Amino acid sequence: MPDTPVPSVTPRKAAQQLRSQKKVQTILDTTLTMLTEGPADQITTNAIAARAKISIGSLYQFFPNKEAIFYELFKRWLFQTLNALDEAGQALEDGLSKEECIDAILEALAGHPEINSRGHWQLRRAMGSSRELAELEAQHLQQILQRIIGLHAKISSQPPAELGQELALLQNQVTIACLQVLAMTDESANRARILGWCKKMLLLAFDFPELDRK
């Protein structure tokens, strides 16, 4: 996954020693917890350092600002999400019904709190907080779209070339909406019912009978 160097959100240095790696992980975990609790614009580097029980100087050794922390979290989330989508694609064996395929996709994405939590959705919103972050997110999310296009090819008939990108965008947006709702209702007594509705919505998004007839 190639990165476009952007000085304003590039870590100052990579953590080489185990102690430094643990410190960076503590910064990232603390920031994600704080994102779970509230919006990104209320988070400051001073607050992150205080919550992580490290000095602000130690934080600045690795990250120049909070946007760089957001971007590092986003890269790690994207890496895990792409792996989950790849695993879902490998699980979609020939002969599975569309319903079984949708179950596999939801199990791969919604069942992992490390990629589908309240904090991660706040992180996605935070990626729009600066021009640099928004541009980097747009670049990287193309990789998710390509995975969605590949899943579409396994679930339903291949759409005409002129519709492929639009259908992938539609499927991606429906998938995002379902995952976001599931993340927000993780502890809800209604989760099973909501999961059922999400499956129906995804089945509609991935099922185009008029294409199957062509």
N, C-alpha and C positions, 0 to 999 in steps of 0.2 A: 504494500500500500504506500505509494510514493507520497511524500509530503512536499508542499510548496513552502520554502522558507519564508517566514514572515517575522521579522525581528521583534515586532511588538508583542507577539504571542509565542515566541520561541523560548523554551527553557534556557536559563543562563548556562547551566552545565548539567551533564548527565551524572546521575548518582552511580559511582563505581563501587564503593565499599558497601558491605552489608548494612552498616549503621546508617549510611546516607540513604540507601534504598528504603530502609524502614522509615526514615524520617519523611521521605517523599511520599511513601504510601500513607503515612499518617496524615499528611497534608491533604492528599486526595480524598481519603476516607472521611476526614472531617468536613471538607468542603461539600461532599455529596450528602452527608448528614444534614448540613445546614441548608442545602438546597431542598431537602425533604421538608424542612420546617418552614420555608418561606421563599419568596422570590429572590432572584439573583441580584437585583439592584440594591437589596438591603445588606448584602454581604460585602465585607471589606477584608483586605489582607490582614489588618490588625486583629479583626474579630476571628479570622481563621487561625492566626498564630496563637491567640489567647486560648481558643477552644482546644487547639492541638497541644497546648502546653509547651510551645517552643518559642524562641525569640523571633521577633520580626526579621532580625538580621539573618537568622537561619533560613527562614522562608525565602528571603530575597536572594540567598545564595543559589537557589534552584529556579525560582520563578520571578520574573520582573514585575508581575501584576496579577490580579485575579483572573483576567482574561486568559493568560497563559495556563493557569490551573484549569479553567473551564475547558480549554482546548485539549489539554492532556487527558482529562476525563473523557471528553468526547471521542478522542482517538481510541482509547481503551474500550469504550462502549461500542464503537463501530467495529473494532476487531472482533469482539465477542459476538456481535450481532451477525456479522458476515459468516463467522464460523457456524452459528446456529442455523442460518439460512442454508449453508452448504450441507450441513447434516440433514436438514429437512429434505433437501433435494435428493440426497443419497437414499433417504428412507422411502421416497416415493417410487416404489417398484412398479413395474408394468403390471397392469391388471387391477390396481387399486381403484376403488370408486372415488368420485370427486369428494364425497363426504369423508372418506378415509384420508384423502390427501389434505383436506382442510384441517382435520383433527391433527395431522402430523405437523402442519405449519404452526397451529396454535400451541401445540405442546412444545415445539422447539423455541418459540418466542415468549409466549405468555407465562410459561412455567418456570422461568428463570429470573428471580428477583435481581440478579446482578446486571440484567440488561433491561428489565421492565419493572421499574419502581417509580414511586412519586418523584424521588430525587432525579432520576434520569429524565423525566419529562420536564422538570424545571430546568435541567441542563439543556435540553433541546431548545427551550425558550431563550435561555441565556446565550445560545449561539447567535441569536439575532441582535445582541446588545452592542455589537460594533460591526463596522463594515468588513474588517478583516476576518472576524469570526464567521459572519454570514457567508462571505465568499468561500472560505474553506469548507464550511458545511455543505454548500451547494456542490462543490467539487467532489467531495467524498460520497455524498448521498447518491451520486450516479452509480456507484458500485452496488448499492442496495437495489436500485432500479434494475440493473442488469441481472441480479439474482431473481428479482420478481418476474422478469421476462422469462428466465429459465424455468421457474416454477410454473408459469402459465403454460409453457410448451408441454410440460408433463401432465398438467391437470386437464387442459381442454385443447381444442384444435388451435393450430397456429393461426393467429389473425393475419390479415393482409398487412404487408410491410408498411403501408401508409397509416395503419392504425396501431401498430405495435407500441410505439412510445406513449401514445395517449392512453391506451388500455393499461399499460404498465403504471402510468401515473395514477390512474383511477384505482387500480388494485392496491397500489402503495398507500394511497390516501385512506381507503377503506380499512386496510390492515392497520395503519397507524391509529385511526379512530378507535378501532376495536381494542387494540393493545393499550391505548391510553385509558379507556374506560375500565378495562380489567385491572390495570395497575392501581387505579384510584379506588377500586372496590375489592381489593385483595382480602380485606377482613370482613366484607359484607356478607350477611346471611343470604343475600340475593345473588351471590356470585355465580352459582350454578345456573340460574335462569338467565343471567346476563351472558354467560358463556354460550348458552344455547342460542341466544339471539345473535351473538357475534358470528357463530358458525353459519347461521342462515344468511347473514349479510355477506360474509365472505364467499359463500357458495354462489350467491347471485353475482358477485363481482368477478368471479372466475369462471362463470358458466354463461356462454353466449350461444344459445341454441341456433341462432341464425347463421353463425359461422360454421357450426357443425354440419349444417345442411348444404353448405357450398362445396 
